[in-house]
Amino acid sequence: MADTSPSSPGPEPYRVPDADLDDLASTLAKTMAEVRQHGVILDRLGSEPESTGSQPMDGVPEAEAADSKKADGPASVFILALGGEAYAVELAALSDWVNYLFLPVYGREISTSRPWCAHWHEHPEAVARLHALWLAWQQFTDTEAGLSGPSTWHRDHLDQTLAHLRAPDGPFAACTTSATRPNHRVLATPAPEQVGVAA
């Protein structure tokens, strides 16, 4: 039998006041950054070797067993200590942070006194400095860092990194000085002296 009751209108759509949209967008951006950060941590944990067991070794105190487990795991989370797939995963996560958070906020105008290279990931020093900056950002923007965490990050980490990266003689010295005329060149590093037996 067909329903003959009058149809009632659906619920009224929820409307967010215009004044709250900026707060909502900011909260969403922060949540997305945290989700990416958690993804990186999960990738790191997934690439670490599994431990052989959770029981302490016979006759070895628990502290020493923990120390030996640390020695078996990755020696560092620093990108230059990684290799292969672990390096690629970390570089991809770093690239997201650099391209979607760091550059839109801190990427000032390019000039001869403040060069930048769009191919920053091909400059080992830039990768190392940006990765260290990103690790510090993760630490100092966490709620456990307290209210002064972001200020400490700016003062102790960001300002120093930018001064070195964008210095006229920094890693991008031979690269872009004009956004309209992009240039990219990795500067050669000093080669170690060859010590050999004279023939």
Disulfide bonds with the S-S distance in Angstrom:
none
